Amino acid sequence: MGHGGGAWVMAAVLGSGGWQVEVMEETRAQVVELDTGRARSVDRATLPREAREGDVVVDGRLDPELRARMAREVAEVRARRAVPAPPGLDLEGSPAPPLTDRREQ
């Protein structure tokens, strides 16, 4: 789910009463409540020890099936919103210019 905008929207639709882990910090974790889509910070100790970013926690346990379902649904939404490139359009473009002017080196 990552940190894309669609993840919390999808989580709010599911309404399972758990959390999706967004960011793990040293002692805190940023989570999104699945019922409301509201982000909040919790003590990392309230999550299962093996929890990682993107995991879904329901009733204090990881729910890999719900995580996989949410990932599929977000991927489907992103695919529907994707705009195909017209034939012959070069999306690679030219090489990026240097970040600094050579005179500064």
C-alpha positions as CSV (number, residue, x, y, z in Angstrom):
1,M,0.0,0.0,0.0
2,G,2.9,1.7,0.5
3,H,2.6,5.4,0.8
4,G,0.3,6.1,-2.2
5,G,-2.8,8.1,-1.8
6,G,-5.1,5.2,-2.9
7,A,-4.2,2.9,0.0
8,W,-6.0,4.7,2.8
9,V,-9.1,5.2,0.6
10,M,-9.2,1.5,-0.1
11,A,-8.7,0.7,3.6
12,A,-11.6,2.9,4.6
13,V,-13.9,1.0,2.2
14,L,-12.9,-2.4,3.7
15,G,-14.0,-1.5,7.2
16,S,-12.4,-4.5,9.0
17,G,-11.6,-2.7,12.3
18,G,-7.9,-3.2,12.1
19,W,-4.9,-1.0,11.1
20,Q,-2.6,-0.9,8.1
21,V,1.0,-0.1,9.1
22,E,2.3,2.8,7.0
23,V,5.6,3.8,8.6
24,M,7.7,2.0,11.3
25,E,9.8,4.2,13.5
26,E,12.1,3.3,16.4
27,T,9.4,3.4,19.1
28,R,6.3,4.6,17.2
29,A,4.4,3.5,14.1
30,Q,2.2,5.4,11.8
31,V,-1.0,3.4,11.0
32,V,-4.2,3.9,9.1
33,E,-7.4,2.8,10.8
34,L,-9.2,0.5,8.3
35,D,-12.7,1.6,9.5
36,T,-12.2,5.3,9.1
37,G,-9.1,5.8,6.9
38,R,-7.8,8.1,9.6
39,A,-4.0,8.1,10.1
40,R,-2.5,8.0,13.6
41,S,0.6,7.3,15.6
42,V,0.7,4.3,18.0
43,D,3.3,2.8,20.2
44,R,5.2,0.2,18.2
45,A,4.8,-2.3,21.0
46,T,1.0,-2.4,20.3
47,L,1.8,-4.1,16.9
48,P,2.9,-7.7,16.5
49,R,6.7,-8.0,16.7
50,E,7.0,-9.1,13.1
51,A,4.9,-6.3,11.7
52,R,6.4,-4.4,8.7
53,E,5.3,-1.4,6.7
54,G,2.3,-2.4,4.5
55,D,1.1,-5.1,6.9
56,V,-2.5,-5.3,8.1
57,V,-3.1,-5.9,11.8
58,V,-6.6,-7.2,12.9
59,D,-7.3,-8.2,16.5
60,G,-3.6,-7.9,17.4
61,R,-2.5,-10.3,14.6
62,L,-1.1,-9.9,11.1
63,D,-3.7,-10.6,8.4
64,P,-1.8,-11.6,5.3
65,E,-4.9,-12.4,3.3
66,L,-6.4,-8.9,3.9
67,R,-3.1,-7.3,3.1
68,A,-3.0,-9.3,-0.3
69,R,-6.6,-8.3,-1.0
70,M,-6.0,-4.7,-0.3
71,A,-2.8,-4.7,-2.5
72,R,-4.8,-6.3,-5.4
73,E,-7.6,-3.7,-5.1
74,V,-5.2,-0.8,-5.0
75,A,-3.4,-2.2,-8.0
76,E,-6.7,-2.6,-9.9
77,V,-7.7,1.0,-9.1
78,R,-4.2,2.3,-10.3
79,A,-4.5,0.2,-13.5
80,R,-7.9,1.7,-14.2
81,R,-6.6,5.2,-13.7
82,A,-3.5,4.6,-15.9
83,V,-3.4,6.5,-19.2
84,P,-1.8,4.5,-22.0
85,A,1.0,6.3,-23.8
86,P,0.3,7.0,-27.5
87,P,2.2,4.8,-30.0
88,G,5.6,6.2,-30.8
89,L,5.8,8.4,-27.6
90,D,9.3,8.2,-26.1
91,L,8.8,8.1,-22.3
92,E,12.5,7.6,-21.7
93,G,13.4,11.1,-22.9
94,S,16.9,12.4,-22.9
95,P,19.4,11.8,-20.2
96,A,19.0,14.1,-17.1
97,P,21.2,17.1,-17.1
98,P,23.8,17.3,-14.3
99,L,22.6,18.7,-11.0
100,T,25.4,21.1,-10.7
101,D,27.0,23.4,-13.3
102,R,30.4,22.1,-14.3
103,R,31.9,25.5,-13.4
104,E,31.0,24.8,-9.7
105,Q,33.1,21.6,-9.6
